[in-house]
């Protein structure tokens, strides 16, 4: 997953660290639903950036569980995966997307 990756612009996420989310905005509700339906069960997380919309670096989040509430909101249990660098920004149905490349740690 490196092309047109859905981006959740919210907070900082880190590899291996749980990141529980309360999803209520219609654009992100759609994004979560699509991530579940396509089977990827992942999306990128970046902090906001006033110039570019979102930061140049972020972390993939893997969805472990989703609890859909009757009013359309959801509580999403995610955990941080690989770090990435944004190569190109885009937009799809109201939420941000990006082409990314994964970052590799320097082996010691």
C-alpha positions in Angstrom: 0.0 0.0 0.0 2.0 3.0 -1.3 -0.4 4.7 -3.8 -3.4 6.8 -2.9 -3.1 5.8 0.8 -5.9 7.3 2.8 -4.6 9.9 5.3 -6.2 10.6 8.7 -5.0 14.1 9.6 -5.1 14.3 13.4 -2.3 13.5 15.8 1.1 11.9 16.0 1.3 8.1 15.8 4.2 5.8 16.4 5.2 2.3 15.4 3.9 -0.4 17.9 1.9 2.1 19.9 -1.9 1.7 20.2 -3.8 4.7 18.9 -7.6 4.6 19.7 -9.7 6.9 17.6 -13.2 8.3 17.9 -14.4 8.8 14.3 -17.3 11.2 13.8 -16.6 13.3 10.7 -18.4 12.0 7.6 -15.2 12.0 5.5 -13.3 9.9 8.0 -16.3 7.6 8.6 -16.2 6.9 4.8 -12.5 6.4 4.9 -12.7 3.8 7.8 -15.5 2.0 6.1 -13.6 1.7 2.8 -10.4 0.5 4.6 -12.5 -2.3 6.2 -14.3 -3.2 3.0 -11.2 -3.4 0.8 -9.5 -5.5 3.4 -6.4 -3.3 3.7 -7.4 -2.4 7.2 -4.8 0.4 7.3 -4.4 4.1 6.6 -1.8 6.8 7.2 -1.8 9.2 10.2 -0.1 12.6 9.9 -0.3 15.8 12.0 -1.7 18.9 10.4 0.5 21.3 8.5 -0.8 24.8 7.6 1.1 25.0 4.4 0.7 21.5 2.9 -2.4 20.3 4.7 -0.5 17.5 6.5 3.0 16.7 7.5 5.7 15.2 5.2 6.2 12.2 7.5 3.7 10.0 9.3 2.9 6.5 10.5 0.7 3.8 9.1 -2.1 2.6 11.4 -3.4 -1.0 11.3 -7.0 -1.4 12.3 -7.4 -4.1 15.0 -11.1 -3.6 15.7 -13.9 -1.2 14.9 -17.0 -0.6 17.0 -19.7 1.1 14.9 -22.2 3.1 16.9 -25.9 3.4 15.9 -25.6 7.1 15.0 -22.8 6.4 12.4 -19.8 7.2 14.6 -17.2 4.6 15.4 -14.5 3.8 17.9 -11.5 2.4 16.1 -8.7 0.5 17.8 -5.5 0.9 15.8 -1.9 0.3 16.3 1.1 2.0 14.7 3.0 0.3 11.9 5.6 1.5 9.5 6.8 5.1 9.2 6.6 6.8 5.9 7.5 9.9 3.9 4.9 11.6 1.7 5.8 11.8 -2.0 2.6 13.3 -3.4 -0.6 14.6 -1.9 -4.1 14.1 -3.2 -7.8 14.1 -2.2 -10.6 11.6 -2.5 -14.2 12.2 -1.5 -13.3 14.8 1.1 -10.4 13.1 2.8 -6.7 13.4 2.0 -4.6 10.7 0.2 -0.9 10.4 -0.5 1.6 8.4 -2.4 4.2 7.4 0.1 7.5 5.6 0.6 8.2 3.6 3.7 11.2 4.5 5.8 13.8 1.9 6.8 15.8 2.1 10.0 19.6 2.1 9.7 20.8 -1.4 10.8 23.2 -1.1 13.7 
